[in-house]
């Protein structure tokens, strides 16, 4: 997983650092008035995306994906799913010309990304897998 993450930050030229509890933290660039930080565990278990307003640093949206093997997937399959989902989320974020949140209350708030004039809900997984 670490080799994959190293290649990912090099490919997209993204700032990163080692996480406090292992794993990595990757910062995605400003879109509209928002930035995004990804906290990625070093194994196949989970990753988190947190969107912050640049002006005041306030977190306005957060979600996560976990890969605990709800079916009969091997750890290798779970790691492959995690890699695809991370790559997909980063691709969508970097392709967006703007980002917004929708909803008043944090648990119900949705992340929306503007892709060439069309707003879509922020994906936490690759819908093609």
Secondary structure, DSSP 8 states (H G I E B T S, - for coil): -HHHHHHHHHHHT-EEEE-TTSSEEEEEEEETTEEEEEEE-SSSSEEEEEEEETTT--EEEEEEEE-S-SSS--HHHHHHHHHHHHHHHHHHHHH-SEEEEE-SSGGG-EEEEEETTEEEE--SS-TT-
